[in-house]
Amino acid sequence: MTTVAERWRAVRAAIDAECETLGRNPDDVTLVTVTKFHPASLVRELIEAGARDFGESRHQDAAPKVAEIGDDTIRWHFVGQIQSNKAKAIAQYASVLHSLDRPSVVAALRTSESHVDGFIEVNLTDDPARGGVMGETALLELAALITEVPAITLRGVMAVAPLTGSADHAFAELQRLSGILATVHPGATDISAGMSNDWQVALRYGATHLRIGTAITGNRPAVG
């Protein structure tokens, strides 16, 4: 039975190999190990294995976990939906926010004393109830608001592939929108896309940040 450290090393090696196949530099691809619902002890095992980027999605779980670990050599990424009234608190420990999806969240960070890198979440479905902006206009409008906030550096776009349909089609669209964003904001070229079941596809369409959980951490523990 493999350990979490062995699985992390295997996934990182697979990413590096896929990058070589695609002619990409593996150093340009960040593996964000999603540790939501898992204990601090598991994070410590991953730190010992060499992991430095960790993703969380629930503030009430993440904040005490970050405090318990107390390691300033690692980087925390918030990958879940952000409630506007918790945005500043999240920014105190998460240096990368992958889910900036509406003006109220951006506005909440205007007075933040903590600087963060931010990704605009894009909705790749036809369901407006899903998180994320829909279409080029909404993307550029939110980007304009973000660039007015000193506490946020706009890094690029983020999305989750729809449960149905082609991941290739979804990530191709995300790559297209990334290109549009970058024409207006040249520094915002990163793409946060790809999880345990579709990261290889995401890499083909320019993903720079892979958010991988289950393939490394195993199934989530039961939560109340």
Buried (B, 14 or more C-beta within 10 A) or exposed (E): EEEBBEBBBEBBEEBBEBBEEBEBEBEEBBBBBBBBBBEBEBBEBBBEBEBBBBBBBBBEBBBEBBEEBEEEEBBBBBBBBBEBEBBBBBBEBBBBBBBBBBEEBBBBBBEBEBEBBBBBBBBBBEEEEBBBBBEEEBBBEBBEBBBEBEBBBBBBBBBBBBEEEEBBEBBBBBBEBBEBBBEEBEEBBBBBBBBBEBBBBBBBBBBBBBBBBEBBBEEEEEEE
